[in-house]
Amino acid sequence: MGLTVCPTARISAPLELVWANLVEWERYSNWTDVHPERIEPEGAATAGQTVYFAGNAFGRTWRFMFKVETVDHERHRLDLRVFFPFGLQEKPHIACDRIDATTCQVQYG
């Protein structure tokens, strides 16, 4: 038996804004230290899409890739397969839930 812990954050921003920041890849450079280099096919997150990112850390440029598995825009759910350097992979599920008009909760796990 194992223990799984999923990080959760309460964000002082409307759900629609937070969701747009998660699924519109061009926005990532506004709130992270990475930027999309290529998106196939272009546009907001859709199942089957591949997004190639690059970011700088420790004096190097690091590249990684998102493969979008499922997107539920109505329920604000996103499933990815992420490929990092050195063969590391992750399969996160991201869920956004409204708390009120100006606050939402994001869970990553």
N, C-alpha and C positions, 0 to 999 in steps of 0.2 A: 504494500500500500504506500502511495506517495502523497506528497502534499503539493498542491498547486496554489500559487498566490498570484492574483491578477491586480496589477496597479490600477487604481482608480483616482481620478482627479475631479474636483468640483471647480468649474470654470465660470467666472463672472462675465459671461458673454452669451448672447442668444444662441440657441441650438443651431439655427440656420447658418449663422456665421461660422461656428466651429465646424459643422459638417462640410461647408464649402471649403474651408482650409484643409480638410482631410482628403477630399476627393478631387479638388482642382489642383493638379500637380504643379502648375506654374506658381502657385502661392507658397510652396514649401520654402523657397528662398527668403520669403518675408518673415518666417518664424523659426527656421532652422538654419544650420550652417551648411546645407546641401542645396543643390539645384538640379532640376531635371535636364539631362543632356539630350535625351530622345524619348519620345512617347509613341508607341505603336499599338493600335491606331491612335491618332491625335484625339484630344478631348478629355473631358472629365472621366473619372473612374468608370470602367465598364468591365464586365466579366470577359476574360480572355486577353485583356490588355497587358502590355509589358512596358514598364517605365524604368529607364536607365538613369541613375543618379550619380553625381560626383560631389565630393566635399573634401575640404582640406583639414588635416589634423596631423600633428607631430611632424610637420615639415614635408608631408606627402599629400598627393591627391589620391583619395580612396574612391573606388567605384563600387556600386552595388545595384541590385536590380529588384524591383517589385513585379511579381506576376499576380494580377488581380484574379482571384478565384470567383468570388461572388460579391455583388453590391446590391443592397436593399435600400434604395433611396427613401422609401416611405417609412421604414422602421429605423433608418440610420444605422445600418450594420454593414461592415466591410470585412471580408476575409481575403488575406494575402498569403503569398509564399514569398519570402524575402531571402535573397542570396547575397551573402556578404563575402568579403575576401577570406582567403584561407579555407574555403569550403564550408564555412558556417552557414547554416540555414535556420530559418524560423518560420512558423506558420501562425501569425497573429490573427486574432479575431478582435475587431474594434467595434464597440457599441457606444452610441451617444444617446442619452436620455434627457428629456426636458425636465427641469425641476420647477422653473417658473419662466416668465417672459424674458428674464435677463440672466438666467443661470441654467447651466446644464452639467451633466456628469458624463465623463468619458471613461470607459473601462477598456483596458488593453490586456489581452491574455489569450 
